[in-house]
Amino acid sequence: MRFLARVMILTSAALILVSRAYAVDVVIHDGSKVSFDYVLTVDNKVMDSSQTRGPLEYTQGETVLLPSLTKQMAGMKVGDEKIIVLKPEEAYGNPDPSGIKEVPSSSIPPEVKPQVGMILQMQDKAGQTFPAKVIELKKDSIVIDLNHPLAGKTLNFKVRIVSIK
């Protein structure tokens, strides 16, 4: 009889511990350390996912991720799932025509053979690197697009909260 009593006590204690570990009142708020799984789709194509590398972590209120994304995650709890749709203005903006530049072909290393659609790693005078998409090839120059690749796109995130600390 003592054995059953101990099992029941341990089971009750385990239930209490489980309920504390998954407290229903823990929600995402400024300062929360959040871990979440996501799938990002753009134009009905999966562009990125945490499936292969594990949950993404961030601190709510910091601007490491898109602020409009994390703002819509505020108030969510562990286990919550949500579809978050970000219009271009809430994500990477609309393409800026001044981001289209024509550069001399001679500015590209000779071993690089640019093709339309190729992403080149360019470098500014300060030594900072940035991606540039080749959009046109001309006789002595190439036309590149310096806009973010997702500029002008609606981003669809499916998120699931894994942990909140």
URTAVEN-V723386 format. One record per residue. RES is the residue in three letters. SS is DSSP state (A for helix, B for strand, O for the rest). PHI is phi in radians with two decimals (NA if undefined). PSI is psi in whole degrees, -180 to 180 (none if undefined). Layout:
res = <RES;RES>
ss = <SS;SS>
phi = <PHI;PHI>
psi = <PSI;PSI>
This chain:
res = <MET;ARG;PHE;LEU;ALA;ARG;VAL;MET;ILE;LEU;THR;SER;ALA;ALA;LEU;ILE;LEU;VAL;SER;ARG;ALA;TYR;ALA;VAL;ASP;VAL;VAL;ILE;HIS;ASP;GLY;SER;LYS;VAL;SER;PHE;ASP;TYR;VAL;LEU;THR;VAL;ASP;ASN;LYS;VAL;MET;ASP;SER;SER;GLN;THR;ARG;GLY;PRO;LEU;GLU;TYR;THR;GLN;GLY;GLU;THR;VAL;LEU;LEU;PRO;SER;LEU;THR;LYS;GLN;MET;ALA;GLY;MET;LYS;VAL;GLY;ASP;GLU;LYS;ILE;ILE;VAL;LEU;LYS;PRO;GLU;GLU;ALA;TYR;GLY;ASN;PRO;ASP;PRO;SER;GLY;ILE;LYS;GLU;VAL;PRO;SER;SER;SER;ILE;PRO;PRO;GLU;VAL;LYS;PRO;GLN;VAL;GLY;MET;ILE;LEU;GLN;MET;GLN;ASP;LYS;ALA;GLY;GLN;THR;PHE;PRO;ALA;LYS;VAL;ILE;GLU;LEU;LYS;LYS;ASP;SER;ILE;VAL;ILE;ASP;LEU;ASN;HIS;PRO;LEU;ALA;GLY;LYS;THR;LEU;ASN;PHE;LYS;VAL;ARG;ILE;VAL;SER;ILE;LYS>
ss = <O;A;A;A;A;A;A;A;A;A;A;A;A;A;A;A;A;A;A;A;A;O;O;O;O;O;B;O;O;O;O;O;B;B;B;B;B;B;B;B;B;B;O;O;B;B;B;B;B;O;O;O;O;O;O;B;B;B;B;O;O;O;O;O;O;O;A;A;A;A;A;A;A;O;O;O;B;O;O;O;B;B;B;B;B;B;O;A;A;A;O;O;O;O;O;O;A;A;A;B;B;B;B;B;A;A;A;O;O;O;O;O;O;O;O;O;O;O;B;B;B;B;B;O;O;O;O;O;B;B;B;B;B;B;B;B;B;O;O;O;B;B;B;B;B;O;O;O;O;O;O;O;O;O;B;B;B;B;B;B;B;B;B;B;O>
phi = <NA;-1.06;-1.03;-1.09;-1.11;-1.16;-1.06;-1.15;-1.15;-1.08;-1.10;-1.10;-1.10;-1.09;-1.12;-1.12;-1.08;-1.09;-1.16;-1.26;-1.14;-2.02;-0.99;-1.30;-1.60;-1.47;-2.16;-1.22;-2.53;-0.91;1.66;-1.14;-1.64;-1.99;-2.11;-2.55;-1.62;-2.68;-2.32;-1.82;-2.07;-2.37;0.93;1.11;-2.07;-1.24;-1.75;-2.82;-2.79;-1.51;-0.98;-1.53;-2.01;1.63;-1.03;-1.57;-2.08;-2.76;-1.92;-1.03;1.75;-1.53;-1.72;-1.27;-1.77;-1.03;-1.00;-1.18;-1.26;-1.17;-1.06;-1.33;-1.56;-1.00;1.58;-1.30;-2.07;-0.97;1.63;-1.14;-2.14;-2.74;-1.70;-2.06;-1.87;-1.97;-1.21;-0.90;-1.14;-1.63;-2.04;-1.86;1.32;-1.59;-1.00;-1.75;-0.98;-1.26;-1.44;-1.62;-2.25;-1.88;-2.17;-1.11;-1.01;-1.16;-1.41;-1.70;-0.95;-1.06;-1.34;-1.62;-1.92;-1.06;-2.36;-1.02;1.69;-1.19;-1.77;-1.77;-1.64;-1.71;-2.36;-1.52;-1.10;-1.46;1.61;-1.33;-1.67;-2.70;-1.40;-2.45;-1.61;-1.33;-2.00;-2.79;-1.91;-2.07;-1.00;-2.09;-2.65;-2.24;-1.81;-2.09;-1.96;-1.64;-1.16;-1.02;-1.00;-1.76;-1.08;1.45;-1.85;-1.53;-1.77;-2.02;-1.83;-1.86;-2.03;-2.41;-1.35;-1.66;-2.69;-2.39;-2.15>
psi = <-37;-38;-47;-39;-42;-41;-43;-39;-46;-41;-44;-43;-41;-40;-40;-45;-42;-44;-31;-39;-31;48;132;-14;1;111;161;126;170;131;-15;138;115;139;129;149;151;158;125;123;143;127;42;19;137;121;-30;155;150;0;-41;-25;0;173;150;141;144;170;123;132;-18;153;38;-40;174;122;-35;-28;-53;-31;-40;-12;-14;136;-10;158;166;131;-18;143;149;145;124;121;123;119;161;-39;-23;-8;-101;12;-178;154;138;119;-28;-7;-5;120;148;127;149;141;-29;-16;-7;133;142;-27;-13;126;92;143;150;131;-18;143;120;147;110;166;133;-180;-26;-4;2;135;152;151;147;129;130;122;-14;141;130;176;-50;12;168;149;127;154;118;0;154;141;-24;9;136;1;146;128;131;111;130;115;150;124;125;-46;156;127;none>
